[in-house]
Structures are given as structure tokens and as C-alpha cells.
Amino acid sequence: MSSTSDPAAPPHEAGRTRVWPVLALWGGGLGAAGQYGKVALVYDMLPALYPGAGAVLGWAVSLVGVVGIVLGVAAGVVVSSVGLRRAMLAGLAGGAALSALQALAPPLWAFLALRVVEGAFHLALVVAAPTLISQLSAPRHRPVTLTLWGTFFGVAFAGIAAFGVPLAERHGVPALFLAHAVWMAAFAAVLAALLPADETTEGGRLPRPGDLMARSARIYRSARIGAPAAGWLFYTFAFVALLTLIGPAIPEAARTATLTAMPLVSIAASLTLGVALLRWMSAVAVMQIGFASAAALTLAFLAAPGHPALCLAVAAALGLVQGAGFAAVPELNAAPADRALANGGLAQTGNLGNTLGVPVLAACIAAFGFPGLVWPLALALALGALGQAVLRRGRRDGCGT
């Protein structure tokens, strides 16, 4: 990915993509997703490490997400202030240190406290990495590089399931935490060598509380900065809940294969059809197509509950939203600081959707049976498409500042 543009211009302005830094940032993103996966995928092994903890262990998974709900927008503001490179390296180094401490099997209260702090470092990574990727990518390559970024959660969970879980089974959960620490530290070292110096104009200073509140409010008042976050709320609400709750409706003979294939199909659709569509239409339009298609396919579950082919089709439609959601950030926001704010909004609404989707739809299923999954899910997806149409009109009417 190169061109013969002015060599004195910054890479993203000269039409060149810094391939190795972009790939290293994606590798660092796998570590960020691993901050969830290293606990979620070995959750059934944690009682051996903390006997008698009971339901309290549930917080070991969710505390990282709770931090994201509370501090997601603040992370976007802070990252844009201190500098993307500093935030990325701090997130990786801090994440490595925390995983190493967790590998020492501290008391449960200390482990949970470390998970809270880990949530803050996770936020730094998921805000800084996609902002840097868009900054280091030529405009024509951003649909590809940001779609690749959008796969980081699915790829990391698949990798941990394939290699991390067997490691934990053979050598104990602390071995997995230590391996995660090594991964994070390695990418911190690689990116320290590859990333350009920060171009922040704020001298690495943290914002004052008043500035923090003003810029946080700006995200959701803006039809430009807040649009990707609005879409991400409905995407995470729907996709995580669908994967979690559709299982009992799928025929038992095909259940495991279907649930395994759904996230993989979503990633494949994002990297193939999603990238192709992004070449000739806007990321916002691709998001709307994904939401609308997924909503219509979800309603088809009323006629064919849990049909494996239908499950895969819905996952593929949501894959369009997955990649386009990240691609919409630089498409709508030219300034790196605004992109950091937009990615902070994505982090916040993503964690909110992840947290709310399963309990809300599980309650609907308890009250109304299988249709209690279908109708609210289809409604959420339709609102995802409608919300982008409303925000598009807001940008035309001058609400995009």
C-alpha cells in the first residue's frame, strides 16, 4: 500500500498507509479483547482459583464493561488530550502489568480491584488504536484497515478458545494471565518502535473537569461525532444477546456448529462484502443496510425459529455494521481529536449495549416466549437504521458540529 506522493507529507496525507504499524495496532487490539476473553472463556475454572466466591465471580467478567459505561466518553477526551501514542503505550504496558499481577493469584478483593483498573487501560486501547489506525491509513485504505480493526474481538476470542483455554487447562488459569501479559508487553515494545510521535497540541496535559464535561456533552450533541456511537449501541445490544439467547431455539444437532460459526460468518462478511460496499458507498449507508437487513431476517425467525441458515444470515448482516461502524468515525470526523471523541463514544455505548442486551431480552423471553426475543431484537435493529437516518438529516441541517 504505497504511492509516489510527496515524501515530506505525513503518511495519511501523502496517500500512503503505514502497514506494519497498522498491523501492530491490530495485534495490540487483540490484547485489549483478551482483557475480556482471558476471564470470560475460563470462567468455569475460576472457582478452583477462588473457592467459595460464588456469584461474586461474575463481577470478574463484567467490571471491565462497567468501567467502560462510566468512563467511555471521558476516555475519548483524555486520550485526545494526552496523545494517541502515549495512551496506546500506557494501555498496553499497564495491561501487561495488571495481567502479571493477576497471574500471582491475589486475594479475590484484590483481583476484582485489578479488574477495575484494567477497565481503564482497556478503554485507552480501544479509543487510541482505531484513531491511530485511521490516522496512519491512506483514505482509500481506511475501509479495509478499520474493518480489520473491527474483527479484533472475534479473532481474539477465537484465539483464546483455541490456544489459551488449553493452556489454562494444562497449567492453570494464572498461566493464561501470564501469557496475556507477555503478549501485551511485546506489542508495547513493538509499537514504541513503530508509532510516530504524538501531534497533540495540548502538551500531554489532562483536561480540567469543566473541559471534560463540555467535550463529553459535545459527543452526543453532535450528529457527526456521536453517529457511530449511536449505531454501536444497537449493534452490541443485538449481537451479543442474539449469540447468548438464540441457542435453545436452534436444533440440537446443529446448535454447537451454528453458534461457533455465527461470529466467524460475521467477520467474513465484514471483511468481504462489507469492504466491497465501502468502496462505493458511505460507511453510514452500509450500517443502515446491515441494520435493515438484519431486522428483516430476524422477523423471519417467527416462521423458522432458530433455523441455522437464518442465524448465519443475521450474523452476516450484522457483520456489515461491525466494520462500517468503525469506518464511519474518520468518514464523519476529519480531526484526530474528534475521532478520539467518537471512539470514546463507541466504547461507552458498546459497553452499555453489551451490558443491557442479554438481561433485557432474557426478561422478554421469560414473559412472552420466543417471540419475546424476536420482536424486541428486530425493533432494536430497526432503530439502529432509523437512528442513522435521523442523524444524517441532522448533519444536513447543521447539527454536526
C-alpha positions as CSV (number, residue, x, y, z in Angstrom):
1,M,0.0,0.0,0.0
2,S,2.1,2.9,-1.2
3,S,2.2,5.7,-3.6
4,T,4.6,8.2,-5.1
5,S,3.1,11.2,-3.3
6,D,5.1,14.0,-1.7
7,P,7.5,12.2,0.7
8,A,7.6,15.1,3.0
9,A,3.8,14.9,3.7
10,P,2.5,12.8,6.7
11,P,1.7,9.2,5.6
12,H,-2.0,9.6,5.8
13,E,-2.0,12.9,3.8
14,A,0.6,11.6,1.3
15,G,-1.7,8.7,0.3
16,R,0.5,6.0,2.0
17,T,-0.6,3.5,4.6
18,R,1.8,2.5,7.3
19,V,1.1,-1.2,7.0
20,W,3.3,-2.5,9.8
21,P,2.2,0.0,12.5
22,V,-1.4,-0.7,11.5
23,L,-1.0,-4.5,11.8
24,A,0.8,-4.0,15.2
25,L,-2.1,-1.8,16.4
26,W,-4.5,-4.6,15.5
27,G,-2.2,-7.0,17.4
28,G,-2.4,-4.7,20.4
29,G,-6.2,-4.7,20.0
30,L,-6.2,-8.5,20.2
31,G,-4.6,-8.0,23.7
32,A,-7.3,-5.5,24.6
33,A,-10.0,-8.0,23.6
34,G,-8.1,-10.6,25.6
35,Q,-8.7,-8.5,28.7
36,Y,-12.3,-9.8,28.4
37,G,-11.6,-13.2,26.9
38,K,-8.9,-14.3,29.4
39,V,-11.6,-14.3,32.1
40,A,-14.8,-15.0,30.2
41,L,-13.6,-18.1,28.4
42,V,-12.1,-19.7,31.6
43,Y,-14.9,-18.6,33.9
44,D,-15.8,-22.1,34.8
45,M,-12.2,-22.6,36.0
46,L,-12.2,-19.6,38.4
47,P,-13.8,-21.4,41.3
48,A,-10.7,-23.5,41.6
49,L,-8.7,-20.4,41.9
50,Y,-11.2,-18.7,44.3
51,P,-13.2,-21.4,46.0
52,G,-16.3,-20.2,47.8
53,A,-16.6,-17.0,45.9
54,G,-19.9,-18.0,44.3
55,A,-21.8,-15.4,42.3
56,V,-19.3,-12.7,43.2
57,L,-17.0,-14.1,40.4
58,G,-19.5,-12.8,37.9
59,W,-18.0,-9.4,38.6
60,A,-14.6,-10.6,37.3
61,V,-16.0,-10.5,33.8
62,S,-18.4,-7.5,34.0
63,L,-16.3,-5.0,35.9
64,V,-14.3,-4.1,32.8
65,G,-17.5,-3.3,30.9
66,V,-18.9,-1.3,33.8
67,V,-15.9,0.9,33.7
68,G,-16.5,1.4,30.0
69,I,-20.1,2.6,30.6
70,V,-19.0,5.1,33.2
71,L,-15.8,6.4,31.7
72,G,-16.1,5.6,27.9
73,V,-16.6,9.2,26.8
74,A,-14.1,10.5,29.3
75,A,-11.5,8.1,27.8
76,G,-12.0,9.7,24.4
77,V,-11.5,13.2,25.9
78,V,-8.4,12.2,27.9
79,V,-6.8,10.2,25.0
80,S,-7.2,13.2,22.6
81,S,-5.5,15.4,25.3
82,V,-2.6,13.3,26.3
83,G,-1.8,12.0,22.8
84,L,-2.6,8.8,21.0
85,R,0.8,7.2,21.1
86,R,1.1,7.9,24.9
87,A,-2.3,6.4,25.5
88,M,-1.7,3.3,23.4
89,L,1.6,2.5,25.0
90,A,0.3,3.2,28.5
91,G,-2.7,1.0,27.9
92,L,-0.5,-1.9,26.7
93,A,2.1,-1.5,29.4
94,G,-0.5,-1.1,32.1
95,G,-2.5,-4.0,30.8
96,A,0.7,-6.2,30.8
97,A,1.5,-5.2,34.4
98,L,-2.0,-6.0,35.6
99,S,-2.1,-9.4,33.9
100,A,1.2,-10.2,35.5
101,L,-0.2,-9.3,38.9
102,Q,-3.3,-11.3,38.3
103,A,-1.1,-14.3,37.5
104,L,0.1,-14.2,41.1
105,A,-3.5,-15.2,42.2
106,P,-4.0,-12.4,44.6
107,P,-7.0,-12.4,47.1
108,L,-10.4,-12.1,45.4
109,W,-10.9,-8.5,46.5
110,A,-7.5,-7.5,45.0
111,F,-8.2,-9.4,41.8
112,L,-11.5,-7.5,41.4
113,A,-9.8,-4.2,42.1
114,L,-7.2,-5.0,39.5
115,R,-10.1,-5.7,37.0
116,V,-11.5,-2.2,37.7
117,V,-8.1,-0.6,36.9
118,E,-7.8,-2.9,33.9
119,G,-11.1,-1.5,32.6
120,A,-9.5,1.9,32.4
121,F,-6.5,0.6,30.4
122,H,-8.8,-1.3,28.1
123,L,-10.6,2.0,27.3
124,A,-7.4,3.7,26.5
125,L,-6.6,0.9,24.0
126,V,-10.0,0.8,22.3
127,V,-10.1,4.6,21.9
128,A,-6.4,5.1,20.8
129,A,-5.9,2.1,18.5
130,P,-8.7,2.8,15.9
131,T,-7.9,6.5,16.0
132,L,-4.3,5.8,15.2
133,I,-5.2,3.2,12.5
134,S,-7.3,5.8,10.7
135,Q,-4.5,8.4,11.1
136,L,-1.9,6.0,9.7
137,S,-4.1,4.8,6.8
138,A,-4.5,6.4,3.4
139,P,-8.1,7.5,2.9
140,R,-8.7,4.8,0.2
141,H,-7.4,2.1,2.6
142,R,-9.4,3.1,5.7
143,P,-12.4,0.9,4.9
144,V,-10.0,-2.1,4.8
145,T,-7.9,-1.2,7.8
146,L,-10.8,-0.2,10.1
147,T,-12.8,-3.2,9.0
148,L,-9.8,-5.3,10.0
149,W,-9.8,-3.5,13.4
150,G,-13.5,-4.3,13.8
151,T,-12.6,-8.1,13.9
152,F,-10.3,-7.8,16.9
153,F,-12.8,-9.1,19.5
154,G,-13.9,-12.1,17.4
155,V,-10.4,-13.1,16.4
156,A,-9.1,-12.7,20.0
157,F,-11.9,-14.8,21.5
158,A,-11.3,-17.5,18.8
159,G,-7.5,-17.5,19.5
160,I,-8.0,-17.7,23.3
161,A,-10.5,-20.5,22.8
162,A,-8.1,-22.4,20.6
163,F,-4.8,-21.8,22.5
164,G,-5.5,-20.0,25.8
165,V,-8.1,-22.4,27.2
166,P,-5.9,-25.5,26.6
167,L,-3.0,-23.6,28.2
168,A,-5.2,-22.9,31.3
169,E,-6.4,-26.5,31.4
170,R,-2.9,-27.8,31.4
171,H,-1.1,-25.3,33.6
172,G,-3.8,-23.3,35.4
173,V,-5.6,-20.0,34.9
174,P,-2.5,-18.0,36.1
175,A,-0.6,-19.3,33.1
176,L,-3.1,-17.8,30.7
177,F,-2.9,-14.4,32.6
178,L,0.9,-14.6,32.3
179,A,0.7,-15.3,28.6
180,H,-1.6,-12.4,28.1
181,A,0.9,-10.2,30.0
182,V,3.7,-11.2,27.7
183,W,1.5,-10.5,24.6
184,M,0.7,-7.0,25.8
185,A,4.3,-6.2,26.8
186,A,5.6,-7.5,23.4
187,F,3.2,-5.2,21.5
188,A,4.0,-2.3,23.7
189,A,7.7,-2.7,22.7
190,V,6.9,-3.1,19.0
191,L,4.6,-0.1,18.9
192,A,7.1,2.0,20.9
193,A,9.4,1.5,18.0
194,L,6.9,1.9,15.2
195,L,4.5,4.6,16.2
196,P,5.2,8.2,15.2
197,A,5.5,10.9,17.9
198,D,2.2,12.4,19.1
199,E,1.0,15.5,17.3
200,T,-1.2,16.7,20.2
201,T,-1.4,20.4,20.6
202,E,-2.2,20.2,24.3
203,G,1.2,19.3,25.5
204,G,0.1,16.0,27.1
205,R,-2.0,17.8,29.7
206,L,-5.0,16.2,31.2
207,P,-8.2,18.3,30.7
208,R,-9.8,20.2,33.5
209,P,-13.1,18.8,34.9
210,G,-15.0,21.6,33.2
211,D,-13.4,20.9,29.8
212,L,-14.1,17.2,30.3
213,M,-17.8,17.7,30.9
214,A,-18.1,20.1,27.9
215,R,-16.3,17.8,25.5
216,S,-18.2,14.8,26.8
217,A,-21.5,16.5,26.2
218,R,-20.3,17.6,22.7
219,I,-20.1,13.9,21.5
220,Y,-23.8,13.3,21.9
221,R,-25.0,16.7,20.8
222,S,-23.1,16.3,17.5
223,A,-24.8,14.4,14.7
224,R,-21.3,13.9,13.3
225,I,-19.2,12.8,16.3
226,G,-22.0,10.8,18.0
227,A,-23.3,8.9,15.0
228,P,-21.0,5.9,15.1
229,A,-21.7,5.5,18.9
230,A,-25.4,5.6,18.3
231,G,-25.1,2.7,15.8
232,W,-22.8,0.8,18.1
233,L,-25.3,0.9,20.9
234,F,-27.9,-1.1,18.9
235,Y,-25.3,-3.4,17.3
236,T,-23.9,-4.6,20.6
237,F,-27.3,-4.8,22.2
238,A,-28.5,-7.1,19.4
239,F,-25.4,-9.2,18.5
240,V,-24.3,-10.2,22.0
241,A,-27.9,-11.0,23.0
242,L,-28.5,-13.0,19.9
243,L,-25.4,-15.1,20.4
244,T,-26.3,-15.7,24.0
245,L,-30.0,-16.4,23.8
246,I,-30.7,-18.0,20.4
247,G,-29.1,-21.3,21.3
248,P,-32.1,-23.2,22.7
249,A,-34.1,-22.4,19.6
250,I,-31.5,-24.0,17.3
251,P,-32.0,-27.7,16.6
252,E,-29.7,-29.6,19.0
253,A,-27.8,-31.4,16.2
254,A,-26.7,-28.1,14.6
255,R,-26.5,-25.9,17.8
256,T,-22.8,-26.0,18.5
257,A,-21.7,-25.7,14.9
258,T,-24.1,-22.8,14.3
259,L,-23.1,-20.8,17.4
260,T,-19.5,-21.3,16.6
261,A,-19.9,-20.2,13.0
262,M,-22.0,-17.1,13.7
263,P,-19.2,-14.8,14.8
264,L,-16.9,-16.2,12.1
265,V,-19.5,-15.6,9.4
266,S,-19.9,-12.0,10.8
267,I,-16.2,-11.4,10.5
268,A,-16.1,-12.9,7.0
269,A,-19.0,-10.8,5.8
270,S,-17.4,-7.7,7.3
271,L,-14.0,-8.3,5.5
272,T,-15.6,-9.3,2.1
273,L,-19.0,-7.8,1.3
274,G,-18.5,-5.0,3.9
275,V,-15.2,-3.9,2.4
276,A,-16.7,-4.1,-1.2
277,L,-19.7,-2.0,-0.3
278,L,-17.5,0.6,1.4
279,R,-15.6,1.2,-1.9
280,W,-18.7,2.8,-3.5
281,M,-21.0,3.9,-0.7
282,S,-20.6,5.7,2.6
283,A,-20.0,3.8,5.9
284,V,-23.2,5.2,7.3
285,A,-25.2,3.8,4.3
286,V,-23.5,0.3,4.8
287,M,-24.5,0.5,8.5
288,Q,-28.1,1.2,7.5
289,I,-28.1,-1.7,5.0
290,G,-26.8,-4.0,7.7
291,F,-29.3,-3.0,10.3
292,A,-32.3,-3.1,7.9
293,S,-31.3,-6.5,6.5
294,A,-30.7,-7.9,10.0
295,A,-34.1,-6.6,11.2
296,A,-36.0,-8.2,8.3
297,L,-34.1,-11.5,8.7
298,T,-34.8,-11.5,12.4
299,L,-38.5,-11.3,11.8
300,A,-38.2,-14.4,9.6
301,F,-37.4,-16.3,12.8
302,L,-41.2,-16.1,13.6
303,A,-41.7,-18.5,10.7
304,A,-38.5,-20.6,11.2
305,P,-37.4,-20.3,14.8
306,G,-33.7,-20.9,15.2
307,H,-33.1,-22.1,11.7
308,P,-29.3,-22.4,11.3
309,A,-29.2,-20.8,7.9
310,L,-31.2,-17.9,9.2
311,C,-28.9,-17.5,12.2
312,L,-25.9,-17.3,9.9
313,A,-27.7,-14.8,7.6
314,V,-28.5,-12.4,10.5
315,A,-24.8,-12.7,11.7
316,A,-23.6,-11.8,8.2
317,A,-25.9,-8.8,8.0
318,L,-24.6,-7.6,11.4
319,G,-21.1,-8.1,10.1
320,L,-21.8,-5.1,7.7
321,V,-22.5,-3.0,10.8
322,Q,-19.3,-4.2,12.5
323,G,-16.8,-2.9,10.0
324,A,-18.8,0.2,8.9
325,G,-19.3,1.4,12.5
326,F,-15.5,1.9,12.8
327,A,-15.1,3.2,9.2
328,A,-17.8,5.9,9.9
329,V,-15.6,7.5,12.5
330,P,-13.0,9.0,10.1
331,E,-15.6,9.4,7.4
332,L,-17.6,11.8,9.5
333,N,-14.7,13.3,11.5
334,A,-11.6,14.8,9.9
335,A,-9.7,15.9,13.1
336,P,-7.9,13.2,15.1
337,A,-9.2,14.8,18.3
338,D,-12.8,14.4,17.1
339,R,-12.1,10.8,16.0
340,A,-10.8,10.1,19.5
341,L,-14.0,11.5,21.0
342,A,-16.1,9.4,18.6
343,N,-14.2,6.3,19.5
344,G,-14.7,7.1,23.2
345,G,-18.5,7.3,22.5
346,L,-18.2,3.9,20.7
347,A,-16.5,2.4,23.8
348,Q,-19.2,3.8,26.1
349,T,-22.3,2.8,24.0
350,G,-20.7,-0.6,23.1
351,N,-20.3,-1.5,26.8
352,L,-23.8,-0.3,27.5
353,G,-25.3,-2.4,24.7
354,N,-23.2,-5.4,25.8
355,T,-24.5,-5.0,29.4
356,L,-28.2,-4.4,28.6
357,G,-28.9,-6.7,25.7
358,V,-28.9,-10.1,27.4
359,P,-30.8,-9.2,30.6
360,V,-33.4,-7.1,28.7
361,L,-34.1,-9.8,26.1
362,A,-33.9,-12.6,28.6
363,A,-36.7,-10.9,30.5
364,C,-38.8,-10.5,27.3
365,I,-38.3,-14.2,26.6
366,A,-39.4,-15.1,30.1
367,A,-42.5,-13.1,29.7
368,F,-43.5,-13.8,26.1
369,G,-41.5,-16.9,25.0
370,F,-39.6,-17.0,21.7
371,P,-41.4,-14.0,20.2
372,G,-40.1,-12.0,23.1
373,L,-36.7,-12.4,21.6
374,V,-37.7,-11.7,18.0
375,W,-39.8,-8.6,18.3
376,P,-37.6,-6.5,20.6
377,L,-34.5,-7.6,18.7
378,A,-36.0,-6.6,15.3
379,L,-37.1,-3.3,16.9
380,A,-33.6,-2.6,18.2
381,L,-32.1,-3.3,14.7
382,A,-34.7,-1.1,13.0
383,L,-33.9,1.7,15.4
384,G,-30.3,1.3,14.5
385,A,-31.1,2.0,10.9
386,L,-33.6,4.8,11.7
387,G,-31.2,6.5,14.1
388,Q,-28.6,6.9,11.4
389,A,-31.2,8.4,9.0
390,V,-32.2,10.9,11.7
391,L,-28.6,11.8,12.4
392,R,-27.9,12.1,8.6
393,R,-30.7,14.7,8.4
394,G,-29.2,16.4,11.5
395,R,-25.9,16.8,9.7
396,R,-27.6,18.3,6.7
397,D,-29.4,20.7,9.0
398,G,-26.2,21.8,10.6
399,C,-26.2,19.7,13.8
400,G,-22.9,18.1,13.0
401,T,-20.5,20.4,14.9
